[in-house]
Amino acid sequence: MPNDGIATAVHREDYVAPAYWIDNVNLTFDLEPAKTRVLNKMTLRRNPDVATQALKLDGEELNLARVLVNGQGASFKIDGNRLVLEGLPQEGSFELEIFTTCAPIKNTQLMGLYVSNGSFFTQCEAQGFRRITYFLDRPDVMASYTVTLRADKAKYPVLLSNGNLVSEGPLEGAGNEGRHFATWVDPHKKPSYLFALVAGQLVCKEQRIRSRSGQDHLLQVYVRPGDLDKTEHAMNSLMASVAWDEARFGLPLDLERFMIVATSDFNMGAM
């Protein structure tokens, strides 16, 4: 973990469970290169196996605008790169709302949410999610995610995130002319480093398949315009791997759709 440019060793024997669990995350992005607004609504509960302590959320290069606990203003402080909240409910679940802004066009680290060649991408492994919103950015915090992306339709016609697409269409109301949205729900809990978001000018090769159990699935390989003729091998490999998992291990594809985004804008090969 970087600390003033010096790498600090983190040992497995020093592991301590988080003081809070995050069960559900509802993210709304208003995507603009210079100022993206991120509304993060989370459901949390205290970990009874850990002594009562403050909630310390990781964050980097974020502009904090609002913090609410159960809809009410909350006492908090910024301690270095952490948002610290005390006096939280000790019994049951509670709602935490955090509103921040960030500047993806200035994100030259290419970690978190960034802009490359006019499109939005994310790189969250291993600790990039903290550059998107304040969070317990650690792999043992597993949560369910609902993500709504809102953007200019002409500039960003394709809006992608993890899971299944549940809703999309034009945004209504004053100030939303020419803008659209897409809402994605990931049915499986995941750590924050697996969060993904892509928005931009992309085209895709599609293939519909049916599993042995009779379920229909949509496979998609997204690329930049002009690269569509390079996707056949990727699609064939994807279909073969899905069939292999089901035939060899009895594990059918557990999403309505499976998407691959293949562009040169990713700073790592597998995100």
C-alpha positions as CSV (number, residue, x, y, z in Angstrom):
1,M,0.0,0.0,0.0
2,P,1.6,3.3,-1.0
3,N,2.4,5.7,1.8
4,D,4.3,8.9,0.7
5,G,5.9,7.0,-2.1
6,I,7.1,4.2,0.2
7,A,5.6,0.7,0.0
8,T,4.4,-0.6,3.3
9,A,4.3,-4.4,3.8
10,V,0.9,-5.8,4.9
11,H,1.1,-9.2,6.6
12,R,-1.6,-11.8,6.7
13,E,-1.1,-12.4,10.4
14,D,-2.1,-8.7,11.0
15,Y,-5.5,-9.2,9.4
16,V,-8.4,-7.6,11.4
17,A,-12.0,-7.9,10.3
18,P,-13.8,-4.7,9.4
19,A,-15.8,-2.9,12.1
20,Y,-18.8,-2.6,9.7
21,W,-20.3,-4.7,6.8
22,I,-21.7,-3.1,3.7
23,D,-24.7,-5.1,2.4
24,N,-26.1,-3.0,-0.4
25,V,-24.7,-0.3,-2.6
26,N,-26.8,1.9,-4.9
27,L,-24.6,4.2,-7.1
28,T,-25.8,6.9,-9.4
29,F,-23.2,8.5,-11.8
30,D,-23.8,11.7,-13.7
31,L,-20.9,11.3,-16.1
32,E,-19.0,14.4,-17.2
33,P,-15.2,14.4,-17.9
34,A,-14.4,17.4,-15.8
35,K,-16.9,16.9,-13.0
36,T,-18.6,13.5,-12.5
37,R,-21.2,13.4,-9.7
38,V,-21.4,10.2,-7.7
39,L,-24.3,9.5,-5.3
40,N,-23.5,6.6,-3.1
41,K,-26.4,5.1,-1.0
42,M,-25.3,2.2,1.2
43,T,-26.9,-0.1,3.7
44,L,-24.4,-0.9,6.5
45,R,-24.4,-2.8,9.9
46,R,-21.9,-3.0,12.7
47,N,-19.8,-6.2,12.9
48,P,-20.6,-7.6,16.3
49,D,-17.3,-9.6,16.3
50,V,-15.3,-6.3,16.4
51,A,-15.1,-3.8,19.2
52,T,-17.2,-0.7,18.7
53,Q,-15.3,1.9,16.8
54,A,-15.6,4.6,14.2
55,L,-16.4,3.8,10.6
56,K,-13.4,4.7,8.5
57,L,-14.0,4.9,4.7
58,D,-11.2,5.1,2.2
59,G,-11.2,7.9,-0.4
60,E,-8.7,9.5,-2.7
61,E,-9.0,12.7,-4.8
62,L,-12.7,13.1,-4.0
63,N,-14.6,16.3,-3.4
64,L,-17.1,15.6,-0.6
65,A,-20.5,17.5,-0.8
66,R,-22.9,15.7,1.5
67,V,-23.0,12.9,4.2
68,L,-26.3,11.7,5.6
69,V,-27.1,8.9,8.0
70,N,-30.7,7.6,7.9
71,G,-31.6,10.8,5.9
72,Q,-30.2,13.1,8.6
73,G,-27.0,15.2,8.7
74,A,-24.1,13.4,10.3
75,S,-21.0,14.3,12.2
76,F,-17.8,13.4,10.3
77,K,-14.2,14.3,9.8
78,I,-11.6,13.9,7.1
79,D,-8.5,12.2,8.4
80,G,-5.9,12.0,5.7
81,N,-7.5,9.9,2.9
82,R,-10.3,8.6,5.1
83,L,-13.8,9.8,5.9
84,V,-14.4,9.0,9.6
85,L,-17.9,8.8,11.1
86,E,-18.7,8.2,14.8
87,G,-21.9,7.8,16.8
88,L,-23.4,5.5,14.2
89,P,-26.3,3.1,15.1
90,Q,-25.1,0.0,16.9
91,E,-28.1,-2.2,16.3
92,G,-29.6,-3.3,13.0
93,S,-28.9,-1.8,9.6
94,F,-28.6,1.9,8.8
95,E,-28.5,4.0,5.6
96,L,-25.4,6.0,4.7
97,E,-25.6,8.5,1.8
98,I,-22.4,10.1,0.4
99,F,-22.4,12.6,-2.4
100,T,-19.0,13.4,-4.1
101,T,-17.6,14.7,-7.3
102,C,-14.4,13.7,-9.1
103,A,-12.6,14.7,-12.3
104,P,-12.0,11.6,-14.5
105,I,-10.3,13.7,-17.3
106,K,-7.6,14.7,-14.8
107,N,-7.1,11.1,-13.5
108,T,-3.7,10.4,-15.0
109,Q,-3.1,7.5,-12.6
110,L,-5.7,5.5,-14.6
111,M,-7.0,4.0,-11.3
112,G,-10.6,4.5,-10.4
113,L,-12.8,6.3,-12.9
114,Y,-10.9,7.9,-15.8
115,V,-11.4,9.2,-19.4
116,S,-9.4,7.8,-22.3
117,N,-10.0,8.8,-26.0
118,G,-13.3,10.3,-25.1
119,S,-14.7,7.3,-23.2
120,F,-15.1,6.5,-19.5
121,F,-13.4,3.4,-18.0
122,T,-12.6,2.1,-14.6
123,Q,-9.7,0.2,-13.1
124,C,-10.5,-0.8,-9.5
125,E,-8.1,-3.7,-8.8
126,A,-6.6,-3.6,-6.3
127,Q,-7.5,-0.3,-4.6
128,G,-9.0,1.9,-7.3
129,F,-12.6,2.0,-6.0
130,R,-11.7,4.5,-3.3
131,R,-11.0,7.0,-6.1
132,I,-14.7,6.7,-7.2
133,T,-16.5,7.1,-3.8
134,Y,-15.7,6.8,-0.1
135,F,-15.9,3.1,0.8
136,L,-14.5,0.1,2.8
137,D,-12.2,-0.6,-0.1
138,R,-11.0,-4.1,0.9
139,P,-11.7,-7.5,-0.6
140,D,-13.4,-9.0,2.4
141,V,-16.3,-6.5,2.2
142,M,-18.9,-8.1,-0.1
143,A,-21.9,-6.2,-1.2
144,S,-24.8,-6.2,-3.7
145,Y,-24.6,-3.4,-6.3
146,T,-27.2,-1.4,-8.2
147,V,-25.6,1.1,-10.6
148,T,-27.3,3.8,-12.6
149,L,-25.3,5.6,-15.3
150,R,-26.5,9.0,-16.7
151,A,-24.8,10.7,-19.6
152,D,-25.0,12.6,-22.9
153,K,-26.4,10.0,-25.4
154,A,-24.6,11.4,-28.4
155,K,-21.2,11.3,-26.7
156,Y,-21.8,8.1,-24.7
157,P,-24.4,5.9,-26.4
158,V,-23.2,2.8,-24.6
159,L,-23.5,2.6,-20.8
160,L,-22.2,-0.6,-19.2
161,S,-21.6,-1.9,-15.7
162,N,-21.6,-5.3,-13.9
163,G,-24.6,-7.6,-13.8
164,N,-27.9,-7.5,-15.7
165,L,-29.5,-4.5,-17.5
166,V,-32.8,-3.8,-15.8
167,S,-33.8,-0.4,-17.2
168,E,-32.7,2.1,-19.8
169,G,-34.0,5.1,-21.7
170,P,-34.0,8.9,-22.1
171,L,-33.7,11.1,-19.1
172,E,-36.7,13.4,-18.5
173,G,-37.0,16.8,-17.0
174,A,-35.4,20.2,-17.5
175,G,-31.7,20.1,-18.1
176,N,-31.7,16.5,-19.3
177,E,-32.3,17.1,-23.0
178,G,-30.2,14.6,-25.0
179,R,-29.2,12.6,-22.0
180,H,-30.0,9.0,-21.2
181,F,-29.6,6.4,-18.5
182,A,-29.0,2.7,-17.9
183,T,-29.5,0.8,-14.6
184,W,-27.5,-2.4,-13.9
185,V,-28.1,-4.8,-11.1
186,D,-25.4,-7.4,-10.1
187,P,-27.3,-10.3,-8.5
188,H,-24.1,-11.6,-6.9
189,K,-22.2,-10.0,-4.0
190,K,-18.7,-8.8,-4.9
191,P,-15.8,-6.9,-3.5
192,S,-15.3,-3.3,-4.6
193,Y,-12.2,-4.1,-6.7
194,L,-14.4,-6.0,-9.2
195,F,-16.6,-3.0,-9.9
196,A,-16.6,-2.0,-13.5
197,L,-18.0,0.9,-15.6
198,V,-17.6,1.7,-19.3
199,A,-19.3,4.5,-21.2
200,G,-18.6,5.7,-24.7
201,Q,-18.7,5.0,-28.5
202,L,-18.6,1.2,-28.8
203,V,-20.0,-1.4,-31.0
204,C,-20.5,-5.1,-30.2
205,K,-20.7,-8.6,-31.6
206,E,-23.6,-10.5,-30.1
207,Q,-24.4,-14.2,-29.7
208,R,-27.4,-15.7,-28.0
209,I,-27.0,-19.1,-26.4
210,R,-29.1,-21.5,-24.4
211,S,-27.8,-23.5,-21.4
212,R,-28.5,-27.1,-20.8
213,S,-31.0,-26.1,-18.2
214,G,-33.0,-24.2,-20.9
215,Q,-32.0,-20.6,-19.9
216,D,-31.3,-18.1,-22.6
217,H,-28.2,-15.8,-22.3
218,L,-26.7,-13.0,-24.3
219,L,-23.0,-12.9,-25.0
220,Q,-21.5,-9.5,-26.1
221,V,-18.0,-8.4,-27.1
222,Y,-17.7,-4.6,-27.2
223,V,-14.9,-2.9,-29.2
224,R,-14.2,0.5,-30.7
225,P,-15.8,1.2,-34.1
226,G,-13.6,-0.4,-36.8
227,D,-12.5,-3.3,-34.7
228,L,-15.7,-5.5,-35.0
229,D,-13.9,-7.8,-37.5
230,K,-11.4,-8.7,-34.8
231,T,-14.0,-10.2,-32.4
232,E,-14.7,-13.6,-33.8
233,H,-12.0,-15.5,-31.9
234,A,-13.0,-13.8,-28.6
235,M,-16.7,-14.8,-29.1
236,N,-15.8,-18.4,-30.0
237,S,-13.6,-18.6,-27.0
238,L,-16.3,-17.2,-24.7
239,M,-18.9,-19.7,-26.0
240,A,-16.5,-22.6,-25.6
241,S,-15.6,-21.5,-22.0
242,V,-19.3,-21.2,-21.0
243,A,-20.1,-24.6,-22.4
244,W,-17.1,-26.1,-20.7
245,D,-18.0,-24.8,-17.3
246,E,-21.5,-26.3,-17.6
247,A,-20.4,-29.6,-19.0
248,R,-17.4,-30.2,-16.8
249,F,-18.5,-28.6,-13.5
250,G,-22.2,-28.3,-13.8
251,L,-22.0,-24.6,-13.5
252,P,-24.2,-22.8,-16.0
253,L,-23.8,-19.1,-16.7
254,D,-25.3,-17.2,-13.8
255,L,-26.1,-13.9,-15.5
256,E,-28.6,-13.0,-18.2
257,R,-25.7,-11.6,-20.2
258,F,-21.9,-11.8,-20.3
259,M,-20.0,-8.8,-21.6
260,I,-16.4,-8.3,-22.7
261,V,-15.0,-4.9,-23.4
262,A,-11.8,-5.1,-25.5
263,T,-10.1,-1.7,-26.1
264,S,-6.6,-0.4,-25.8
265,D,-7.7,2.0,-23.1
266,F,-7.3,-0.4,-20.1
267,N,-4.1,-0.1,-18.1
268,M,-4.3,-3.8,-17.1
269,G,-5.2,-6.8,-19.2
270,A,-7.9,-8.5,-17.2
271,M,-10.1,-5.8,-15.6
